[in-house]
Amino acid sequence: MTSEQKGLRFAAGVTMVTGLALALSAVPALNIGVRLLTDLLVWPFDGAETLAASETRLALSIGGGVMLGWGLMIWQLAGEPLEHASDAVRGIIRASVLGWFLVDSAASVAAGAALNILPNLVFLALFLLPMRRGAKVVPA
């Protein structure tokens, strides 16, 4: 397994764990970590974000499930498909990550949580940096 594959699988694993944490935070007894992170990202840090509303818990369960599934898909793509169709797979992963980053970051700003762009940048780097090393250089 190449360093590119290992890096992408690490990023996919972090994405799956994050998705699971989001989905589990739909259960009030399990939401302390996500609640504290949300309180930090929706400034000021004041304990006002409880994640208790049913629509909030529904959004967490849906978003967490989608994030877990997205991470699982990238995990799979980073295996044999990347070995056999590396340029195509990189393009698929890059497009999905950039699409997520732009929409999530813009929506975070619209929701009054612009600080969420900082962890988004970490996820962006987790995915794009391994592929940078694996990309082929085509002479001009």
PyMOL commands that set and color helices and strands:
alter all, ss='L'
color gray80, all
select helices_A, chain A and resi 3-24+28-30+32-41+54-77+80-84+86-110+114-134
alter helices_A, ss='H'
color red, helices_A
deselect
rebuild
show_as cartoon
